[in-house]
Amino acid sequence: MRSGVGADMSTGHVIFIGAGPGAADLITLRGARKLAQADVVLFDALTDPALRAFAPRARWINVGKRGFCDSTGQTTINALLVKHAREGSTVVRLKGGDPSVFGRLEEELDALAQAGIACEVVPGVTAAIAAAAATQRPLTRRGSGRSVSLSTAMTRTGDVQATRTADTEVFYMAGKQLAALARRLADAGWPADTPVSLVSRAGWPDQMHSDHTLQTLSGGSMLHAGRPTIVTVGAGAVPTAQRHHVSASHGADIHPHRVETPES
């Protein structure tokens, strides 16, 4: 998708690429091909350093953010995108996960549009999808899970918010707010025995998973401390029948465990 009405074609252009939520091989084929065209790459904090192999001759600039603590201000990132594109470069804005999911994509698109610079967006795998894949728990379920909501656990003002508007609710960046999130979910009408699945560092070789109910959710804080954590609540957190059978055959209750990946 190209955009930028009245774009000056003598300038370069910007490609937004979703790097996926973890290991480098989660980038799409299109994303890898476009990354290889880059002269300049502005990359996020959580993108895999191995992605540099796709554009070894490009200039790589770290513009990473962690939560609301900006190591690089958004206005600075916007200015860098415009500056390098106006110098005639092919600029890749490499974002963790998918650019359109909690990636501040709109602000950067607006800056480019105002500067008359052409751009395109390449989608990527978002962390909610990686967490669902790691635990083999579909976010939608026939007959019981017809809707999915993606939310951040905390607002910019520091408030923790939760609703009951979908069969499956997924919360990003929630590892430090599990106790408060559990209270807000209860206030929103979720029963105490609602299943909750936690996956931290989804998509990485060291990703971790634990199962909880709403009543025991706060207990996951220690296991996932200091790790980007996805919280899945409701239908999408329920183990499939096959996984129930595997647990029962080993005489095990639901318990925290490491998710094995090909890289493990």
Number of C-alpha atoms within 10 A of each C-alpha: 8 12 17 18 12 12 18 14 12 11 18 21 29 26 23 27 27 28 33 30 27 24 20 20 14 21 26 18 10 12 23 21 13 18 28 17 18 24 20 22 26 20 22 20 15 19 21 20 11 10 18 17 13 17 19 12 13 19 13 16 13 14 21 19 16 13 11 11 8 11 13 14 12 15 12 11 19 16 15 16 26 24 16 19 25 19 12 14 18 24 27 29 27 26 28 27 28 24 24 17 20 15 15 12 16 12 13 20 22 13 17 23 17 14 19 20 26 23 22 16 21 20 21 24 21 23 26 25 19 22 30 20 14 19 22 16 20 19 26 17 16 7 6 12 16 13 15 19 16 15 19 17 24 21 11 9 7 9 11 19 19 23 15 17 11 16 18 25 24 28 22 19 18 24 26 20 15 22 18 19 24 23 19 18 20 18 14 14 11 19 14 15 12 19 22 25 27 29 31 27 23 30 28 21 16 16 23 24 25 21 21 21 19 23 17 17 24 19 14 21 18 10 16 20 12 12 18 20 27 27 25 28 28 25 24 26 27 23 19 14 8 10 14 14 12 11 14 12 9 8 8 10 10 12 10 16 13 14 20 15 12 5 8 10
